[in-house]
Amino acid sequence: MTTPTTAVEAAVAAVRAHFAGKPVEVLPDGAGGATLIVDDIDLGDRYTPRTSWLGFHISAAYPHADIYPHYIARVARVDGQPHGQAVQPVDWNGRVALQLSRRSPGWNPANDNAALKAEKVIAWLTKA
Amino acid sequence: MAHQGVNPPAPGWSLTAPPRLWADLEAHLFRDDGDEHGAVILAGHTDGPRGHRLLARELLIAEDGVDYVAGTTGYRALRPEFVRDAALRARAERLAYLAVHNHFGTTSVCFSPIDLDSHERGYPALRKITKQIVGGLVFTPNAGAGDLWLPDGSRDTLSEVVVPGGNLLRLAASPVPAEASDGRHDRQARLFGDRGQQAFTRMRVAVVGLGGIGSIVTELLARLGVGHLVLIDADTIDETNLPRLVAADVDDVDARKTELAARNARRANPAIDLTVINEDVQHPDARQAIAACDWIFLAADTNAARYWVDRTVHQYLIPATQAGVKIPVNETGVIGRVHVAVRQLIPGNGCMWCNKLIDPTELALDMLPNRVREQARYVDDVPAPSVIALNSVAAAEAVNHFMLAVTNLHTDDDEHSLLRFPRSGQQVPQQSRRDTACGTCSEHGVLARGASE
């Protein structure tokens, strides 16, 4: 069992700071990374329910590796329209979920990080 | 004959220097002025296949007359302020402090009584200040010796200095005596020399990926006489693999690829030592295993395999060779530029990030726990074309490079990476790019950090 790397621990701390006040569950993957679940994420008034958890994996290869994909609860659009192609219904770690596939082709470990990527994914979803 | 100069790997402490750092040190020490020059190497450390390894991370050149001055008891000495600054950096960065100077001669070297007296006067205090390994190194152009003072209070000598460039140089205090090769390797020992053949026997080599290319690489390495192979693959054999795996038959379907590779290696060389890891290379056990090898063959084409092998090359200063075949065929059946790629991964000489060969998102996907990886991809992978004859070109090219590097038979110390286009017969040499601020292959990153990262 390998504990999370220094970079992953720092990323977990940064995510906690970024989502201050929201519960953050951390599940080490045994290989130097960890899966995070942030609760009480506000998805805005276009989704029902409007709050969800947000889950993602920070791997032992972080910060070189992107954070991809992200997961939220199986919410529906208020306007009844289907989700786009990058939003897929899945079961994730025993949770009924939507998988959000947002790649970062220009990911740069010097500038990008797990907290910023989570924020970008939420912003993309709530404005999509 | 070049092979007369090869020293087989030696047990005990070693120092590995990236070729770039070694070239700077050589240029500083071995000039035409007939004088002695000095420097300090700051080094990471780790465990290796035959003992502890020091990993040269940074070279601090002592400027003649400023930092390297007339000594009070010896001919020359490092100025106390230079020593202090270097020692404080060693302590802060948890690196070994190694003072370097040159002697005159060629293939043998040893410390003078004056050198050893100065070690005994200075190194106990320096060890106390730094709380790290401290020591002295002395070089001639073809020999190196070291006197190491360890944090536990003990003292040891350095067995060898390794420079993993185009040729894999091993400097010892004096040439290692040759042992006669065993009869079965007589024909190849006529090329490599007895010491070259012995070098293979003492090496631990990892093969990452035991598919079409790794299977052939394993066969070639075992038959060359490599003493210890680390075989890494999580896959099992399916029917479509059979035409490309050495000595595979229908009974091997559903068996592990490591099982077949181990069987072949033992058949080729019954005395071989094997470490078998039935995991992908991103698994912690595999990462740990490749960090304790002399050479790594990268024959798996995932981004995670590239990432972890590449990182190991630079963090632990272990040379590697990547071998691959690309057969692009689009949806309409049009065949693109079929090519064989063999890339030499030289510690500190430009990594896969510098050369944009790793996709950060694909790396994230590869690193997902197995149970979620497949659904996260959500697009079905179409198997790429793969042909044994093309794979054999990549495997042979990669192992030939290894073989010539280990026995110092390359005619130059340059990078030997290439692309070969079998349909046209064209061959294009490749040169790695290097970002001087890279977080992987420069001193701004994990270069030579070893286990202290």
Interface residues (C-beta under 8 A of the other chain):
Chain A: T2 D29 G30 A31 G32 G33 T35 H57 S59 A60 A61 H64 A65 D66 I67 Y68 P69 Q88 V90 W92 N93 Q99 S101 R103 S104 P105 W107 P109 A110
Chain B: Q282 H283 P284 A304 Y307 W308 W353 I358 P360 T361 L363 A364 L365 M367 L368 P369 V372 Q375 A376 Y378 G439 T440
